[in-house]
Amino acid sequence: MTYSVSTSEFGKMDERERAEAVRRLAHGAFESSNGHAGEIDRQIDAYERQYGFNSRELMERLMAGEQEETNDVSDWLWLLNFRRERVS
């Protein structure tokens, strides 16, 4: 069975629980031979909608010191890195 977690549940988790949730979500996204990379993309898209800018702009804002690295931003970066590692 595929692991899922609602945004409200995720928001109530402590840092360790969030890390485990992200690990389980990422594992679930790539468990089949076809992979479900779309799930990772959907999660990244959700962050982009939430913050009102895309992932490239996130990186630019972080490098310029214009964006604080919150828990959400850390999770977003983790997803971006995971996607990059799976593609390369």
mmCIF file of the C-alpha atoms, coordinates in Angstrom:
data_MODEL
# 
_entry.id   MODEL 
# 
loop_
_atom_site.group_PDB 
_atom_site.id 
_atom_site.type_symbol 
_atom_site.label_atom_id 
_atom_site.label_alt_id 
_atom_site.label_comp_id 
_atom_site.label_asym_id 
_atom_site.label_entity_id 
_atom_site.label_seq_id 
_atom_site.pdbx_PDB_ins_code 
_atom_site.Cartn_x 
_atom_site.Cartn_y 
_atom_site.Cartn_z 
_atom_site.occupancy 
_atom_site.B_iso_or_equiv 
_atom_site.pdbx_formal_charge 
_atom_site.auth_seq_id 
_atom_site.auth_comp_id 
_atom_site.auth_asym_id 
_atom_site.auth_atom_id 
_atom_site.pdbx_PDB_model_num 
ATOM 1  C CA . MET A 1 1  ? 0.000  0.000  0.000   1.00 0.00 ? 1  MET A CA 1 
ATOM 2  C CA . THR A 1 2  ? 1.251  3.458  -0.903  1.00 0.00 ? 2  THR A CA 1 
ATOM 3  C CA . TYR A 1 3  ? 2.127  5.782  1.959   1.00 0.00 ? 3  TYR A CA 1 
ATOM 4  C CA . SER A 1 4  ? 0.386  9.141  2.031   1.00 0.00 ? 4  SER A CA 1 
ATOM 5  C CA . VAL A 1 5  ? 0.239  12.062 4.428   1.00 0.00 ? 5  VAL A CA 1 
ATOM 6  C CA . SER A 1 6  ? -1.945 15.151 4.362   1.00 0.00 ? 6  SER A CA 1 
ATOM 7  C CA . THR A 1 7  ? -0.484 18.631 4.529   1.00 0.00 ? 7  THR A CA 1 
ATOM 8  C CA . SER A 1 8  ? -2.147 19.195 7.896   1.00 0.00 ? 8  SER A CA 1 
ATOM 9  C CA . GLU A 1 9  ? -0.691 15.940 9.281   1.00 0.00 ? 9  GLU A CA 1 
ATOM 10 C CA . PHE A 1 10 ? 2.720  16.831 7.892   1.00 0.00 ? 10 PHE A CA 1 
ATOM 11 C CA . GLY A 1 11 ? 2.552  20.260 9.529   1.00 0.00 ? 11 GLY A CA 1 
ATOM 12 C CA . LYS A 1 12 ? 1.994  18.693 12.953  1.00 0.00 ? 12 LYS A CA 1 
ATOM 13 C CA . MET A 1 13 ? 5.020  16.387 12.684  1.00 0.00 ? 13 MET A CA 1 
ATOM 14 C CA . ASP A 1 14 ? 8.338  17.074 14.375  1.00 0.00 ? 14 ASP A CA 1 
ATOM 15 C CA . GLU A 1 15 ? 11.511 17.229 12.294  1.00 0.00 ? 15 GLU A CA 1 
ATOM 16 C CA . ARG A 1 16 ? 12.296 13.519 12.671  1.00 0.00 ? 16 ARG A CA 1 
ATOM 17 C CA . GLU A 1 17 ? 8.765  12.501 11.687  1.00 0.00 ? 17 GLU A CA 1 
ATOM 18 C CA . ARG A 1 18 ? 8.851  14.826 8.677   1.00 0.00 ? 18 ARG A CA 1 
ATOM 19 C CA . ALA A 1 19 ? 12.131 13.361 7.501   1.00 0.00 ? 19 ALA A CA 1 
ATOM 20 C CA . GLU A 1 20 ? 10.683 9.851  7.786   1.00 0.00 ? 20 GLU A CA 1 
ATOM 21 C CA . ALA A 1 21 ? 7.511  10.916 5.965   1.00 0.00 ? 21 ALA A CA 1 
ATOM 22 C CA . VAL A 1 22 ? 9.525  12.439 3.122   1.00 0.00 ? 22 VAL A CA 1 
ATOM 23 C CA . ARG A 1 23 ? 11.715 9.314  2.955   1.00 0.00 ? 23 ARG A CA 1 
ATOM 24 C CA . ARG A 1 24 ? 8.623  7.086  2.768   1.00 0.00 ? 24 ARG A CA 1 
ATOM 25 C CA . LEU A 1 25 ? 6.960  9.307  0.174   1.00 0.00 ? 25 LEU A CA 1 
ATOM 26 C CA . ALA A 1 26 ? 10.105 9.356  -1.939  1.00 0.00 ? 26 ALA A CA 1 
ATOM 27 C CA . HIS A 1 27 ? 10.543 5.594  -1.615  1.00 0.00 ? 27 HIS A CA 1 
ATOM 28 C CA . GLY A 1 28 ? 6.948  5.074  -2.652  1.00 0.00 ? 28 GLY A CA 1 
ATOM 29 C CA . ALA A 1 29 ? 7.391  7.378  -5.626  1.00 0.00 ? 29 ALA A CA 1 
ATOM 30 C CA . PHE A 1 30 ? 10.175 5.200  -7.041  1.00 0.00 ? 30 PHE A CA 1 
ATOM 31 C CA . GLU A 1 31 ? 9.234  1.722  -5.857  1.00 0.00 ? 31 GLU A CA 1 
ATOM 32 C CA . SER A 1 32 ? 8.017  0.282  -9.161  1.00 0.00 ? 32 SER A CA 1 
ATOM 33 C CA . SER A 1 33 ? 10.237 -0.342 -12.154 1.00 0.00 ? 33 SER A CA 1 
ATOM 34 C CA . ASN A 1 34 ? 8.356  2.367  -14.047 1.00 0.00 ? 34 ASN A CA 1 
ATOM 35 C CA . GLY A 1 35 ? 8.723  4.687  -11.067 1.00 0.00 ? 35 GLY A CA 1 
ATOM 36 C CA . HIS A 1 36 ? 6.292  7.278  -9.975  1.00 0.00 ? 36 HIS A CA 1 
ATOM 37 C CA . ALA A 1 37 ? 8.481  10.302 -10.484 1.00 0.00 ? 37 ALA A CA 1 
ATOM 38 C CA . GLY A 1 38 ? 5.283  12.229 -11.043 1.00 0.00 ? 38 GLY A CA 1 
ATOM 39 C CA . GLU A 1 39 ? 4.631  12.127 -7.288  1.00 0.00 ? 39 GLU A CA 1 
ATOM 40 C CA . ILE A 1 40 ? 7.911  13.928 -6.580  1.00 0.00 ? 40 ILE A CA 1 
ATOM 41 C CA . ASP A 1 41 ? 7.058  16.453 -9.297  1.00 0.00 ? 41 ASP A CA 1 
ATOM 42 C CA . ARG A 1 42 ? 3.598  16.975 -7.778  1.00 0.00 ? 42 ARG A CA 1 
ATOM 43 C CA . GLN A 1 43 ? 5.153  17.642 -4.371  1.00 0.00 ? 43 GLN A CA 1 
ATOM 44 C CA . ILE A 1 44 ? 7.608  20.127 -5.886  1.00 0.00 ? 44 ILE A CA 1 
ATOM 45 C CA . ASP A 1 45 ? 4.770  21.784 -7.811  1.00 0.00 ? 45 ASP A CA 1 
ATOM 46 C CA . ALA A 1 46 ? 2.832  22.122 -4.554  1.00 0.00 ? 46 ALA A CA 1 
ATOM 47 C CA . TYR A 1 47 ? 5.748  24.005 -2.962  1.00 0.00 ? 47 TYR A CA 1 
ATOM 48 C CA . GLU A 1 48 ? 6.038  26.239 -6.027  1.00 0.00 ? 48 GLU A CA 1 
ATOM 49 C CA . ARG A 1 49 ? 2.334  27.092 -5.827  1.00 0.00 ? 49 ARG A CA 1 
ATOM 50 C CA . GLN A 1 50 ? 2.504  27.618 -2.065  1.00 0.00 ? 50 GLN A CA 1 
ATOM 51 C CA . TYR A 1 51 ? 5.444  30.026 -2.292  1.00 0.00 ? 51 TYR A CA 1 
ATOM 52 C CA . GLY A 1 52 ? 4.458  31.663 -5.588  1.00 0.00 ? 52 GLY A CA 1 
ATOM 53 C CA . PHE A 1 53 ? 7.751  31.044 -7.395  1.00 0.00 ? 53 PHE A CA 1 
ATOM 54 C CA . ASN A 1 54 ? 9.499  28.171 -9.121  1.00 0.00 ? 54 ASN A CA 1 
ATOM 55 C CA . SER A 1 55 ? 12.395 26.021 -7.918  1.00 0.00 ? 55 SER A CA 1 
ATOM 56 C CA . ARG A 1 56 ? 14.997 27.919 -9.929  1.00 0.00 ? 56 ARG A CA 1 
ATOM 57 C CA . GLU A 1 57 ? 13.887 31.162 -8.309  1.00 0.00 ? 57 GLU A CA 1 
ATOM 58 C CA . LEU A 1 58 ? 14.058 29.446 -4.909  1.00 0.00 ? 58 LEU A CA 1 
ATOM 59 C CA . MET A 1 59 ? 17.718 28.668 -5.523  1.00 0.00 ? 59 MET A CA 1 
ATOM 60 C CA . GLU A 1 60 ? 18.395 32.241 -6.662  1.00 0.00 ? 60 GLU A CA 1 
ATOM 61 C CA . ARG A 1 61 ? 16.670 33.667 -3.584  1.00 0.00 ? 61 ARG A CA 1 
ATOM 62 C CA . LEU A 1 62 ? 18.587 31.349 -1.262  1.00 0.00 ? 62 LEU A CA 1 
ATOM 63 C CA . MET A 1 63 ? 21.923 32.275 -2.850  1.00 0.00 ? 63 MET A CA 1 
ATOM 64 C CA . ALA A 1 64 ? 21.085 35.975 -2.583  1.00 0.00 ? 64 ALA A CA 1 
ATOM 65 C CA . GLY A 1 65 ? 20.064 35.604 1.064   1.00 0.00 ? 65 GLY A CA 1 
ATOM 66 C CA . GLU A 1 66 ? 16.498 36.635 0.234   1.00 0.00 ? 66 GLU A CA 1 
ATOM 67 C CA . GLN A 1 67 ? 14.874 33.359 1.320   1.00 0.00 ? 67 GLN A CA 1 
ATOM 68 C CA . GLU A 1 68 ? 15.120 31.805 4.755   1.00 0.00 ? 68 GLU A CA 1 
ATOM 69 C CA . GLU A 1 69 ? 15.691 28.040 4.816   1.00 0.00 ? 69 GLU A CA 1 
ATOM 70 C CA . THR A 1 70 ? 12.599 26.946 6.719   1.00 0.00 ? 70 THR A CA 1 
ATOM 71 C CA . ASN A 1 71 ? 11.516 23.332 7.247   1.00 0.00 ? 71 ASN A CA 1 
ATOM 72 C CA . ASP A 1 72 ? 9.340  23.586 4.128   1.00 0.00 ? 72 ASP A CA 1 
ATOM 73 C CA . VAL A 1 73 ? 12.205 24.983 2.091   1.00 0.00 ? 73 VAL A CA 1 
ATOM 74 C CA . SER A 1 74 ? 14.522 22.222 3.363   1.00 0.00 ? 74 SER A CA 1 
ATOM 75 C CA . ASP A 1 75 ? 11.986 19.591 2.331   1.00 0.00 ? 75 ASP A CA 1 
ATOM 76 C CA . TRP A 1 76 ? 11.580 21.284 -1.055  1.00 0.00 ? 76 TRP A CA 1 
ATOM 77 C CA . LEU A 1 77 ? 15.355 21.271 -1.559  1.00 0.00 ? 77 LEU A CA 1 
ATOM 78 C CA . TRP A 1 78 ? 15.518 17.609 -0.543  1.00 0.00 ? 78 TRP A CA 1 
ATOM 79 C CA . LEU A 1 79 ? 12.893 16.732 -3.155  1.00 0.00 ? 79 LEU A CA 1 
ATOM 80 C CA . LEU A 1 80 ? 14.777 18.696 -5.822  1.00 0.00 ? 80 LEU A CA 1 
ATOM 81 C CA . ASN A 1 81 ? 18.021 16.938 -4.942  1.00 0.00 ? 81 ASN A CA 1 
ATOM 82 C CA . PHE A 1 82 ? 16.332 13.531 -4.875  1.00 0.00 ? 82 PHE A CA 1 
ATOM 83 C CA . ARG A 1 83 ? 14.820 14.151 -8.317  1.00 0.00 ? 83 ARG A CA 1 
ATOM 84 C CA . ARG A 1 84 ? 18.181 15.322 -9.678  1.00 0.00 ? 84 ARG A CA 1 
ATOM 85 C CA . GLU A 1 85 ? 19.964 12.259 -8.273  1.00 0.00 ? 85 GLU A CA 1 
ATOM 86 C CA . ARG A 1 86 ? 17.371 9.877  -9.764  1.00 0.00 ? 86 ARG A CA 1 
ATOM 87 C CA . VAL A 1 87 ? 17.705 11.473 -13.201 1.00 0.00 ? 87 VAL A CA 1 
ATOM 88 C CA . SER A 1 88 ? 21.514 11.513 -13.286 1.00 0.00 ? 88 SER A CA 1 
# 
